[in-house]
Amino acid sequence: MSLLEFCQWLGTTQGSVALHESIWAYPIIESVHVLTLCLFLGLTVMLDLRLLGVTMVRTPASEVFQRLLPWTIVGFAVMVATGALLFFAIPVKTYLNIFFRIKVAFLLLAGVNVAVFQRTISRSMQRWDTDPVPPFRARLAAALSLVLWAGIVVAGRMIAYNWFEKNS
Amino acid sequence: MSVLSFFTWCESTWLGDAIRDSRWLFPAIESVHLLGLAVIGGAVLVMNLRLLGLGIRRQPVAQLWRDTRPWLVGSLAVMLISGMLLFTSEATKLYYHGAFWVKMISLLLAMLYTFTVMRKVALADPGRVGPVWGRAAALISILLWSTVGVCGRWIGFS
């Protein structure tokens, strides 16, 4: 079964049809997805800005991470759950949408960025914890994160516009 | 000049025309509005989580207020400018949209509240504002800003 066939099958399931045709459920899920941006991305941006050394420079980086990272994880879980439901409601059109594909690609890159950060420079955080401006590798990870997430937000918004829709 | 005729005039300016006629301008400005949303959300939440005792705890409230304020003010400016551009392209439609008016009133209240009450709570001597008052102040702030956000999303559903 190809991915497209899977999406076609997904679109015929009872839940997908019900969600697609719902008057309230779809807009509510979409609204939760957009507004959780404040919790997830808002705090992720604040973490990145701390790593760049442009905000909360007197607060140790480890304190910012320990206290705010759990919230970003909660926000991310809500984002993934609501995002999956939005995809589930309109699978084929979304799968064929160029902006959706860009968004997925950027999400994967953002994930790689986090993984690299955690396995490298983050391990020595104790050494630069109280530095107002963290080392280059940390700033690079933060800058990449900001660029990738900005791309994800813009691509996500553009999924609503089917400008380059392929024929399904 | 009535409010409605002012709104209609805004929409008829070359700016309103240009945004409405372009295929990509509206979504581009909307994207900037969304990016601003993330930053303002982050700045507001860092402060409010601190007051609620659910975020950064060891730093003084006043210090976090000063650290996050430039990002709050900057993102608010981005939001206001991009929001006004979006407004000019569909002002007449917004005039008849209840969510738009609720959003504008709650936005005004949220800004007033943030730069008067929240500022005062943040900069007060730590001993003078009890934790209960700090929590109440944070909850009101979250409530006001959330109303702005929810109504903003609701404007899109017409």
Interface residues (C-beta under 8 A of the other chain):
Chain A: P27 E30 S31 V34 L35 L37 C38 L39 L41 G42 L43 T44 V45 M46 L49 T55 M56 V57 R58 T59 E63 V64 R67 L68 W71 W149 A150 V153 V154 R157 M158 A160 Y161 W163
Chain B: R23 P27 E30 S31 L34 L35 L37 A38 V39 I40 G41 G42 A43 V44 L45 V46 L49 L54 G55 I56 R57 R58 Q59 Q63 L64 D67 T68 P70 W71 S146 G149 V150 R153 W154 F157
